[in-house]
């Protein structure tokens, strides 16, 4: 069976890993800690090629009919 990259599917939103600086700026801007963010599993197929580690923050860009683009953040956990 051929390996399929699900990230290229039209229903999977764009995922990217924040740099340490971007992560710090996000947490400071909204006065958050990593524990305040929603979680995403390290084993999630959408982030498997991002070389993410536990504690990294993933930015998810979804198309929105009202806002154009909606941005969500998730912290990576090891389940």
C-alpha positions as CSV (number, residue, x, y, z in Angstrom):
1,X,0.0,0.0,0.0
2,X,1.3,3.5,-0.9
3,X,1.9,5.9,1.9
4,X,-0.5,8.8,1.7
5,X,0.4,12.3,3.1
6,X,-2.9,13.3,4.7
7,X,-1.6,16.9,5.1
8,X,-2.3,17.4,1.4
9,X,-6.0,16.5,1.7
10,X,-8.3,19.4,1.2
11,X,-10.1,18.8,4.5
12,X,-6.9,18.9,6.6
13,X,-6.0,22.4,7.7
14,X,-2.5,23.8,7.5
15,X,-0.4,22.8,10.6
16,X,3.0,24.5,11.4
17,X,5.3,24.4,14.4
18,X,6.0,27.7,16.2
19,X,9.6,28.7,16.9
20,X,10.6,29.1,20.6
21,X,10.4,32.9,20.1
22,X,6.9,32.8,18.5
23,X,5.7,30.5,21.3
24,X,7.0,32.9,23.9
25,X,5.4,35.9,22.2
26,X,2.0,34.0,22.0
27,X,2.1,33.0,25.6
28,X,3.0,36.6,26.7
29,X,0.5,38.3,24.4
30,X,-2.5,36.3,25.9
31,X,-1.0,35.8,29.4
32,X,-1.1,32.0,29.0
33,X,0.9,29.0,30.1
34,X,1.3,25.9,28.0
35,X,-1.2,24.2,30.3
36,X,-3.9,26.7,29.2
37,X,-3.7,25.6,25.6
38,X,-5.7,22.8,24.0
39,X,-3.7,19.6,23.4
40,X,-2.7,17.7,20.3
41,X,-1.2,14.2,20.5
42,X,2.4,13.7,19.3
43,X,1.0,10.8,17.3
44,X,-1.5,12.9,15.3
45,X,-0.9,12.2,11.6
46,X,-1.3,16.0,10.7
47,X,1.9,16.8,12.7
48,X,4.0,13.7,12.1
49,X,6.2,15.4,9.5
50,X,6.8,18.6,11.6
51,X,9.4,16.9,13.8
52,X,7.4,18.1,16.8
53,X,8.3,17.3,20.4
54,X,6.3,17.3,23.6
55,X,5.8,20.9,24.7
56,X,6.0,22.4,21.2
57,X,3.1,24.6,20.0
58,X,1.3,23.9,16.7
59,X,-0.4,26.6,14.8
60,X,-3.5,25.5,12.8
61,X,-4.8,27.7,10.0
62,X,-8.4,26.8,9.0
63,X,-10.5,28.4,6.3
64,X,-13.4,30.2,7.8
65,X,-16.5,31.5,5.9
66,X,-16.8,34.5,8.2
67,X,-13.2,35.4,9.1
68,X,-11.4,34.2,6.0
69,X,-8.8,32.4,8.1
70,X,-9.1,31.2,11.7
71,X,-6.0,30.5,13.7
72,X,-5.9,27.8,16.5
73,X,-3.0,26.8,18.7
74,X,-2.4,23.4,20.3
75,X,0.4,22.2,22.6
76,X,1.9,18.8,21.8
77,X,1.5,16.1,24.4
78,X,2.7,12.5,24.5
79,X,-0.7,11.0,25.3
